Amino acid sequence: MNAPWMQPYVKMTEFLGLVLGPDYEVALHSLEDPERSIIAIANGHVSGRTIGAPITSVALQAIVNHSHETEDFRLNYTGITGDNRVLRSSTFFIKDEAGALVGLLCINFDDSRYRELSDRILKLRHPDIFVDNNFVYNETISAVESKPSLKEAENFHSSLPGLTEDVLARSLERLDVAPNRLSRQEKFALVRELEATGFFLVKGAVKQIAERLGCSQTTIYRYLNRIAEMSDV
């Protein structure tokens, strides 16, 4: 894994990590191997990840949606660390000469120290419970606004099982039905939803969902073939 585009971005990752400081994690992903996509990382203590960590669910969705074809980057979306700290995340799409997506340069800012300070300032004039329930400081607009929903936030995982379980759990939560009680139609709908998120781009995804749904891997592959046929119509 030594494509011509990589080395300059590896140096850029190190540079940005040093310039921005310890509250900013800078992660470089190669799409050659989604299961071990991080090839360089600075300030990895922010999310707890290291080289060899898998791609994120948000990145998988961007690949499936071909977001890079109409955008060069995505700014200021919410990320969640393994210990539930909220990060402000941004991603730059790295493309080759033909415009194909080959990598991602991601910056994840842990502004928890500054948000804690802003909370303390707000609590000088408002009841604590009012501030805790209603406000968060957003640097991008320099104003106080309602807290955002974290349901669609990006979660950072150090292992592939953690990634696949997170994507699967979110889809199951939306259905609000235990996996072993899903009808055949609901199982197909779940597989279709997961396929749209890029879930099946990662190794072992078919086996994992087959086990969770109590069916064979052959059944999952049959669903995927049916989905592909429907998309070709």
Steps between C-alpha positions, in 0.01 A plus 500: 500500500715784371296699247660824373241722674567363849839637605418873469184446703690300764729802545197730501342289777809539717524872422137577583519302822799704618359836388145457630602344831390211724126575488494426125523145369607474135434163336595391148291217350578293193203332333708207376419310820191630688560250780838663578456837336697734728854520358616806697366676808605792719369551855321167493433532874199716407299201372722221633575368149831397346633404157299206369165610646201453266312756299199672662132456423477859374788436259332182376183699434698761306649226282161345425338840434789615278510824700848573367356548151321818604700606808867545583451484875247473780520740794402511867295185556476322834733218603481286814802336668491165674469676837212715369683829450349713224739609224464749217608313188587593143610288204690586182443265204826393334452419131730367230553664160185335366290633787463164676499505879821345635529635853371727774673758716298546818537754781319439828500783753443427868364831630375355830730722707362813335140385523546430870633854543207649308257299714654640818467853365137444402424357844602828657169641374274196436388206718736202449228261386377752240847528347560124511174421324483775239830647395828414336764736362567477128821675395409497131226757555623650829160463660307286742260255342286197587688173543511289182373145467781244510311213338670547162840599639822336386639247747870418506605137540840338542385163367288365217251315726430827680426677172269232361314461830445877519353521148283193558378620840387835355290332232346257748420788735304676226292188444433471875460121473722227643711336222352155566146634456545660160283372218655394168395833347650693792827308470517583131425867575776502763753350259398756239549784747839365607609459139418867439729602789799311359479242780587213268821665381668379818632150555284264702184711473294224335595248769428745780152597384411137421584408858304791643193427287512125556525408134763361265763701316347358180176679586682832542678454167165423338359824640802692369463347153133597499589857604757521219242378249250760620757778461575391144137531394 
